[in-house]
Amino acid sequence: MSSGSRTRRTIGRIVLGSFLAFAGISHLTFARDEFTAQVPDFVPLSEDTTVLASGVVEITLGSALLLAKKKRTLVGWAVAAFFVAIFPGNISQFVNKVDAFGLTSDTARGIRLIFQPVLVLWALWSTGAWHAFRTRR
């Protein structure tokens, strides 16, 4: 891998890790009500418990993206799996027309749905997880 490619991946991983850690902190503090509004009815936990737990997970995953060196590939898969796991909540927000975080139209909520797979790919690319998977074959 070239040094330029490595640098781009590192920057991508740092940005994604920072984004996740910030989002997790916001779950626990200033945006808690916004996140609570997005919890789908089918989640078996209380809305508040769901928001708090997902915030802790996001802080953990964001920190792992920033700090884990030897397990970076595993972290990439874990972050990608997390983005897949929360996707049904984003679909629920779209289907049920739940307004939160400025997503007050079907168009805005639809764009968010399109962006979710980008986050999955970003996690796999920036950690080298996808490259490691492809070269093991």
Order of alpha helices (4+ residues) and beta strands (2+ residues): alpha-alpha-alpha-alpha-alpha-alpha
